[in-house]
Amino acid sequence: MSPRVYSILISLLSLLMASCESSSTSENKSNIKSGCGVSITLSGEVSSSINYNINDGCGGPLDASTGFYTSHGVTTAYSIRVNVTGIVKGEVASSLTGSVRVFRPSDSAIWQTPSDCTINITRNELVAGTVNDYITAGNGTCTSVAVASGGGATTDVNIVGEFSFESTALTWN
């Protein structure tokens, strides 16, 4: 199986796992009510307050070990990906390193922050009845702008204030 096909299958599996989770509560300061989503405000080339939930598409990686990413808005005009390093399954932590990527499928535009975002993991709990599936939630802020780095992106995007996220599809090693 080619790496591209494998990647697509992993993404589809993550979406399927996320859609099976009907509801969840979170202690983070977000508008997320579905157990999977992202709340983020952007300005610049993309100027929008985004509040995606499980209906907009949501997922995370398989085979995470010391970090993860969680993608949101798979079926929307913009996809938001939060990358976090320095975390392991079941652990909550503050002031972790991370980054944010914004993707616009219509013209393959990409904006990416450097890894200078500060991420707080406020929830990292085993899903009942599973061995390695976790609900992971948190919030963060980014110091630098998301730099236009591909496709139709022409100018930078600012991550305004604090963003929050929750994913029900994280499978840890």
N, C-alpha and C positions, 0 to 999 in steps of 0.2 A: 504494500500500500504506500502510495507516495506521501511525502510530508504534507502536501496541500490537502489531499483527501483526508488524512488523519486529522489535520487541524479543523477542517469543516465538520467532521464527525464529532470531534470534541466539543465544538461550539454548539452543535445541535443537541448533544447530550446535556450540556449545561443548561440550555434553554428548557429542555424537557423537564429536567430536575427542578428548575426554578418554578415552572408552571404547576408542579404538583403541590407546592406549598401554598396553601390558601390564605393563611394569615399568620401574623407574628407581631409581637410587641417589641418595642425598642426603647432604650433609655437615652438614645442620642436626641439631639435637638433638631429633628428633621420633620418634614411634612410627609414622610413615607408612612403609609398606612397598610401596605399590602405585604410586607415582609421582604420585599425586594425592590430597590429603587435608588434614585439619586436626586438630590436637591442641590442645584448649583446656579449661580448667577454669573453670566459672562458679559463682557463689554468689548468693544473694538469691532473687528470685522464680523464677529458673531456677537450680537447684542440680544441677550435673551435670559429670562429667568426660567430655568428648566426644573420641572418636578415630575420625573418619570417614575412609574410604578411597574409592577410585574406585568401589566398588560402591554407595556412598551418594549418588552424583551429585556432579559436580565440573565447574567451568568458569570461564571468564574472558571478558573482553570482546574483541570485535574492535575494530579502529581505535584501539588505545591509542597514545599518543604520548609523554606525559611523566608517566604514571602508569597504574595499573590497579586492578582489583578482581578478586578470586578468590572464587567462591562454593562452598560445600561443604555437603553434606547436603540436596541438592535433594529427595531421596526419603525424608526422615526427619522426626522430630517437631520438630526445630529446624534451621534453616538458618543457617550462619555465613558472613558476608561480610567479607573483609579488604580495606580500601581503602588504597592506597599512592600518594603523590604524590612527584614529584621524581626519578623513575627513567626511564631509557630502555633500549631493547632492548640486551641483551648486557652490561649494566653490573651489577656487584655493588656494594653500598654499605651503609654503616652509618648509623644515627641518622636515618633518613628519617621524615617525618611521615605518620601514617596514622590510621585509625579502624577500629572493629569494629562490625558490626551483627548482631544476633541476631533471627531471625524465627521465629515459631511459626505455621505455616499453619492449625492447627485453629481459631484465633480471630483470626488476622491481627495478633497481638501483635508489636510492634516495640520493640527496645531499641537505642539508638545511642550510642556514645561520641562525645565531641567529637574533633576532629582533634588530640589530644594523645598519641596512642600513638606509641611509638618503634619503628620497623620496620627490621630488618636484612635485606637481600637477600643471601643466601649462594650462590645459584645463579641464573643467567640465561643459559641456553645454547640455541643454535639446535638444533632437532630435526633430526637427519640426514635429508637428502632433501627438506627444505622450504626455503622462501625467508624466511618471516617468523614461523614458529611456534616458540615458546620454552617450555622447561621453566623455570619460575621458582619458587624456594623461598626461605623465610626464616623469621624468628622475630621476636617483638616482645613488648612490654609496654605496658600502658595505665595512665596516671596517674589518670584519672577513671573513674567508673562509667558503664555503659551506661544511659542514662536511658530510662524507660518513655515511649514517644512515639506509641503508636498501638494500635488494635485492643483486645485484651483485656489489654494490659500495665497493671499497676497499681503495682508498685514496681520500683525499680532493680535492675540486675544488675551484679555485680562480675566483672571479668576477673581471675582469680586467677593470679598469677605470670606466667611466660613461656608464650606460645602459639607454635605453629609451623604452617607451611602449605607446600603444594607444589601447583602447578598445571601441567598439561601442555597446556593449551588456550589459552595467551596468543598472540594474533596481533598483532604490532606493525606500525605504519605504516612 
